[in-house]
């Protein structure tokens, strides 16, 4: 039996481990309310508070699962070299470089580390940059930098996942956007963004892009961009997502799917359109072969992205990785899910 690392580093295991008080990075106040008693009604709700701390030792175990290692030469011949503000320093015997326990992690170079865990709560809730800055007590520029510190690491870890077995795929057309890029002409004007449906229907394909969602039956999910003007085709996206022996299934729809001539593997097309069944490649009508999960995910992602008022195309896959975590940890309390997301990002950097 293999226990997930997020469980081993959760607040449950932290209660049995006595960490040095000088290693405390930040603390969250978690409020529990119990208003139901199976033995009888309660005169008033029971409210109690609990401290959810984060220690340097937890970060050390997540960032160094194989022991101390030099971030420059990847050498393991390191020795202790004193402490700096309560954080252990190391010196590599091979390249003579000094580093700390937080070097190469999300906490490197942060001036308000005690607020980073609270900011992760804002990430779980999907708050905007300005709203998260108000909740965490930081500036909006710092909030934007912290957000992309987390989601860039998550997106890099997700790019190594390959799907196998029965893989469902779905596509979403979007407008190429250079939001936030100063000093150059934007790809799409505000008038075209406001009239989104007519723009996608009437303008040439070179100004469009497609977001490809894929999910297999084990719950693993991937996403890739299809941008014709950048040379990103359907076949290149599929080769980065699925393995060679995977069985890909999708629902054919009008005006959405681009030509798939550059993908040699068969696709199991499902469904009817205008009373006619698509028979290109293969059309296997079986209950196991459907794309309902992928279509539901891409529908939820479109609704979730509306709060950000547009995202630059080069950052879109980062937001997809962020969305995966929001959906996966939706059953947990925001404070506990924040630590899981943080340890997920820390484990991806190791």
FENURHU-V591244 format. One record per residue. N is the residue number from 0. SS is DSSP state (hx for helix, st for strand, lp for the rest). PSI is psi in whole degrees, -180 to 180 (none if undefined). Layout:
N,SS,PSI
N,SS,PSI
This chain:
0,lp,135
1,lp,120
2,lp,140
3,lp,144
4,hx,-30
5,hx,-31
6,hx,-39
7,hx,-26
8,lp,15
9,lp,179
10,hx,-19
11,hx,-47
12,hx,-26
13,hx,-26
14,lp,-25
15,lp,-4
16,lp,125
17,lp,105
18,lp,150
19,lp,138
20,hx,-27
21,hx,-13
22,hx,5
23,st,127
24,st,-50
25,st,168
26,st,139
27,st,144
28,st,115
29,st,126
30,st,125
31,st,136
32,st,125
33,st,114
34,lp,7
35,lp,133
36,lp,118
37,lp,-20
38,lp,-9
39,lp,169
40,lp,149
41,lp,142
42,lp,-33
43,lp,155
44,lp,145
45,st,123
46,st,128
47,st,154
48,st,153
49,st,142
50,st,129
51,st,93
52,st,168
53,st,126
54,st,159
55,hx,-33
56,hx,-37
57,hx,-40
58,hx,-38
59,hx,-44
60,hx,-32
61,hx,-38
62,hx,-23
63,lp,66
64,lp,-20
65,lp,16
66,lp,172
67,lp,136
68,lp,138
69,lp,128
70,lp,-13
71,lp,-58
72,lp,-1
73,lp,23
74,lp,153
75,lp,-1
76,lp,82
77,st,153
78,st,157
79,st,146
80,st,52
81,st,-173
82,st,153
83,st,110
84,lp,43
85,lp,3
86,st,130
87,st,133
88,st,150
89,st,158
90,st,129
91,st,131
92,lp,-16
93,lp,-50
94,lp,-1
95,lp,19
96,lp,144
97,st,143
98,st,169
99,st,-179
100,lp,-20
101,lp,0
102,lp,129
103,lp,-1
104,lp,-179
105,lp,-20
106,lp,-1
107,lp,125
108,lp,8
109,lp,138
110,lp,-20
111,lp,63
112,hx,-28
113,hx,-17
114,hx,-1
115,hx,-38
116,hx,-38
117,hx,-34
118,hx,-33
119,hx,-30
120,hx,-41
121,hx,-33
122,hx,-40
123,hx,-37
124,hx,-10
125,lp,38
126,lp,159
127,lp,175
128,hx,-47
129,hx,-39
130,hx,-41
131,hx,-35
132,hx,-39
133,hx,-41
134,hx,-38
135,hx,-9
136,lp,39
137,lp,174
138,lp,163
139,hx,-32
140,hx,-40
141,hx,-38
142,hx,-42
143,hx,-40
144,hx,-43
145,hx,-39
146,hx,-47
147,hx,-19
148,hx,-41
149,hx,-53
150,hx,-25
151,hx,-38
152,hx,-41
153,hx,-40
154,hx,-36
155,hx,-38
156,hx,-36
157,hx,-23
158,lp,-14
159,lp,-3
160,lp,135
161,lp,133
162,st,148
163,lp,168
164,lp,-141
165,st,119
166,st,126
167,st,139
168,st,150
169,st,154
170,st,152
171,st,118
172,st,140
173,st,168
174,st,131
175,lp,132
176,lp,138
177,lp,51
178,lp,132
179,lp,-3
180,lp,104
181,lp,149
182,lp,6
183,lp,156
184,lp,135
185,lp,155
186,lp,-33
187,lp,140
188,lp,168
189,hx,-30
190,hx,-40
191,hx,-33
192,hx,-33
193,hx,-40
194,lp,71
195,hx,-47
196,hx,-44
197,hx,-32
198,hx,-44
199,hx,-31
200,hx,-34
201,hx,-28
202,lp,160
203,lp,161
204,hx,-22
205,hx,-17
206,hx,6
207,st,165
208,st,167
209,st,133
210,st,119
211,st,121
212,st,140
213,st,140
214,st,139
215,st,-178
216,lp,-7
217,lp,-4
218,lp,-4
219,lp,139
220,st,150
221,st,162
222,st,147
223,st,158
224,st,139
225,st,106
226,lp,105
227,hx,-39
228,hx,-18
229,hx,3
230,lp,10
231,lp,108
232,lp,176
233,hx,-41
234,hx,-42
235,hx,-36
236,hx,-42
237,hx,-36
238,hx,-25
239,hx,-15
240,hx,-53
241,st,158
242,lp,174
243,lp,-34
244,lp,13
245,lp,149
246,st,108
247,st,131
248,st,145
249,st,161
250,st,126
251,lp,134
252,lp,158
253,lp,134
254,lp,15
255,lp,-52
256,lp,133
257,lp,165
258,lp,137
259,lp,31
260,lp,-21
261,lp,6
262,lp,106
263,lp,-21
264,lp,152
265,lp,151
266,st,132
267,st,97
268,st,139
269,st,155
270,lp,172
271,st,150
272,st,116
273,lp,41
274,lp,8
275,st,136
276,st,134
277,lp,129
278,lp,7
279,lp,145
280,lp,-101
281,st,146
282,lp,87
283,lp,106
284,lp,96
285,lp,143
286,lp,-26
287,lp,-26
288,lp,102
289,lp,172
290,lp,31
291,hx,-39
292,hx,-43
293,hx,-40
294,hx,-36
295,hx,-41
296,hx,-44
297,hx,-29
298,hx,-44
299,hx,-35
300,hx,-39
301,hx,-42
302,hx,-36
303,hx,-32
304,hx,-12
305,hx,-25
306,hx,-17
307,hx,-5
308,lp,43
309,lp,140
310,lp,142
311,lp,144
312,hx,-36
313,hx,-16
314,hx,2
315,hx,-41
316,hx,-27
317,hx,-41
318,hx,-29
319,hx,-44
320,hx,-37
321,hx,-43
322,hx,-36
323,hx,-45
324,hx,-38
325,hx,-41
326,hx,-40
327,hx,-37
328,lp,24
329,lp,-21
330,lp,-10
331,lp,162
332,lp,150
333,hx,-38
334,hx,-42
335,hx,-38
336,hx,-30
337,hx,-42
338,hx,-35
339,hx,-43
340,hx,-40
341,hx,-45
342,hx,-30
343,hx,-43
344,hx,-39
345,hx,-40
346,hx,-25
347,hx,-23
348,hx,-14
349,lp,none
